[in-house]
Amino acid sequence: MKCTKSKADILMILSAIAVILAAIDFVFKIDFLKLAGTQWILIAIVFGIYGLYASERKAA
């Protein structure tokens, strides 16, 4: 049995990781890749929207 993740699942996981990085930046003031916490939130939103689009496209 092959364990594969769909493109939508990977994008949603990346979105969650970006939110976690934003939270770490807000709390501990650690810049990852020299991006601010608000920029990580924007990246999370983009990944989340694209993940939802990919999952809806797969369902149709």
Sine and cosine of phi, psi and omega as CSV:
sin_phi,cos_phi,sin_psi,cos_psi,sin_omega,cos_omega
0.00,0.00,0.81,-0.58,-0.06,-1.00
-1.00,-0.05,0.77,-0.63,-0.01,-1.00
-0.99,-0.15,0.98,-0.22,0.02,-1.00
-0.83,-0.55,0.55,-0.84,0.06,-1.00
-0.98,-0.21,0.62,-0.79,0.06,-1.00
-0.98,0.21,0.25,-0.97,0.00,-1.00
-0.86,0.51,-0.63,0.78,-0.01,-1.00
-0.91,0.42,-0.66,0.75,0.01,-1.00
-0.90,0.44,-0.68,0.74,0.01,-1.00
-0.90,0.44,-0.66,0.75,0.02,-1.00
-0.91,0.41,-0.62,0.79,0.02,-1.00
-0.94,0.35,-0.58,0.81,0.07,-1.00
-0.92,0.40,-0.67,0.75,0.06,-1.00
-0.89,0.46,-0.60,0.80,0.05,-1.00
-0.89,0.45,-0.69,0.72,0.02,-1.00
-0.91,0.42,-0.63,0.78,0.04,-1.00
-0.90,0.44,-0.65,0.76,0.03,-1.00
-0.90,0.44,-0.60,0.80,0.06,-1.00
-0.91,0.41,-0.66,0.76,0.03,-1.00
-0.90,0.45,-0.67,0.74,0.05,-1.00
-0.89,0.45,-0.61,0.79,0.05,-1.00
-0.90,0.43,-0.67,0.74,0.01,-1.00
-0.90,0.43,-0.67,0.75,0.04,-1.00
-0.89,0.46,-0.66,0.75,0.02,-1.00
-0.90,0.43,-0.66,0.75,0.01,-1.00
-0.90,0.43,-0.66,0.75,-0.10,-1.00
-0.99,0.16,-0.76,0.65,-0.13,-0.99
-0.98,-0.21,-0.08,1.00,0.00,-1.00
0.85,0.53,0.67,0.74,0.05,-1.00
-0.97,-0.26,0.86,-0.50,0.00,-1.00
-1.00,0.04,0.85,-0.53,0.10,-1.00
-0.99,-0.13,0.82,-0.58,-0.02,-1.00
0.82,0.57,0.48,0.88,0.01,-1.00
0.84,0.54,0.57,0.82,0.07,-1.00
-0.93,-0.36,0.63,-0.78,0.03,-1.00
-0.97,0.23,0.23,-0.97,0.00,-1.00
-0.88,0.47,-0.60,0.80,0.01,-1.00
-0.92,0.38,-0.54,0.84,0.05,-1.00
-0.93,0.36,-0.58,0.81,0.07,-1.00
-0.91,0.41,-0.59,0.81,0.06,-1.00
-0.90,0.44,-0.67,0.74,0.04,-1.00
-0.89,0.45,-0.64,0.76,0.05,-1.00
-0.89,0.45,-0.66,0.75,0.02,-1.00
-0.89,0.46,-0.65,0.76,0.02,-1.00
-0.89,0.45,-0.70,0.72,-0.01,-1.00
-0.89,0.45,-0.73,0.68,0.04,-1.00
-0.88,0.48,-0.65,0.76,0.00,-1.00
-0.90,0.43,-0.71,0.71,0.01,-1.00
-0.90,0.43,-0.69,0.72,0.00,-1.00
-0.92,0.39,-0.58,0.82,0.05,-1.00
-0.91,0.42,-0.68,0.74,0.06,-1.00
-0.90,0.44,-0.65,0.76,0.04,-1.00
-0.88,0.48,-0.69,0.72,-0.02,-1.00
-0.91,0.41,-0.62,0.79,0.00,-1.00
-0.94,0.33,-0.60,0.80,0.05,-1.00
-0.93,0.36,-0.61,0.79,0.02,-1.00
-0.92,0.40,-0.58,0.81,0.03,-1.00
-0.93,0.37,-0.59,0.81,-0.04,-1.00
-0.95,0.30,-0.48,0.88,-0.05,-1.00
-0.99,0.16,0.00,0.00,0.00,0.00
